[in-house]
Amino acid sequence: MTEYGIQLPVQSQSTIYAEPWEAGAGPEDLVEVARAADRAGFAYIAACDHVAIPRRLAGAMSTVWYDPVATLAHLAAVTERVRLLSHVAVVGLRHPLLTAKQYATLDHLSGGRLILGVGAGHVQEEFEALGVDFAGRGAVLDESIDALRMALGPDEFPEHHGKLYDFADLGQRPRPAQPHVPVWVGGSSPAAVRRAALKGDGWLPQGDPRDRLPAQIERIRRLRAQAGLEGPFTVGAIAEPLHLGTPTWDVGRRTLSGAPDELAESLRAYRAMGVDQIQVRFRSRDRAELVDQISAFGADIAPHL
């Protein structure tokens, strides 16, 4: 069965995907959506990461980006089983020991529900303001993943010796509740796909349409086989926007709508490609409609995936 997760509304409000009602929403809306996803059997809720948005991009991206660690920790306390995904944390903006302290604490407090999604980032001014090399962000991310593997492992005194980061004999507790925190790598560029295959436990594509996914998945399998990597690996996909039922308003031409069996059949195509988890997003006019859509998906579509 294909698992399904959701990128949280409200938490990030880029004009690419935010619904109009989110502009006036707040913490109570996030809590209700997270609880609905938890009840409906969603595998994860996800929050993304930006520290600061430059004025030139604020019109398109907005400046509403809740901190993912604070947001997921808040929602961990009001949910029971749903996992907590950073999609994605731009871990190169921070020292790995700082990132490890935050996410290890989150995993500890939530009883082992963290999935650490990581990505290279794309906003140059953000890197410059924080004193991080933007042009070299791929290499920064590569080493950050290695350092985080150690810093989120079982050792109270993790050790890493690299070109950018060097630490030993520095203790961090609490340790994560999980013996192995899954690291999913985001992005669809050739470098990002290679990084996911060779350094990740999973891949989070960034906007790949269905027709591009099979070749990307095949490349990941080939790279992992060539490197002798045999452990479990989670292939993700982001589905088209969804609206269950016959919409009475303009949900957009890309949105998949219709009866549950029709939507389930369409989404099962992802499984046939080799996808393990689908991230879904629902068109909605208010929180109540979104909660209804989430609940209906869990009841009427999920059993058929």
Sequence and secondary structure as in RCSB ss.txt:
>XXXX:A:sequence
MTEYGIQLPVQSQSTIYAEPWEAGAGPEDLVEVARAADRAGFAYIAACDHVAIPRRLAGAMSTVWYDPVATLAHL
AAVTERVRLLSHVAVVGLRHPLLTAKQYATLDHLSGGRLILGVGAGHVQEEFEALGVDFAGRGAVLDESIDALRM
ALGPDEFPEHHGKLYDFADLGQRPRPAQPHVPVWVGGSSPAAVRRAALKGDGWLPQGDPRDRLPAQIERIRRLRA
QAGLEGPFTVGAIAEPLHLGTPTWDVGRRTLSGAPDELAESLRAYRAMGVDQIQVRFRSRDRAELVDQISAFGAD
IAPHL
>XXXX:A:secstr
  EEEEE SSSB  TTT  GGGGG  HHHHHHHHHHHHHTT SEEEE   S   HHHHHHH S B  HHHHHHHH
HTT SS EEEETTB GGGS HHHHHHHHHHHHHHHTS EEEEE     HHHHHHTT  STTHHHHHHHHHHHHHH
HTSS SS  EE SS EE S    S  SSSS  EEEE  SHHHHHHHHHH SEEE SS  GGGHHHHHHHHHHHHH
HTT  S  EEEEE   EEEB  SS   TT EEE HHHHHHHHHHHHHHT SEEEE B  SSHHHHHHHHHHIIII
IGGG 
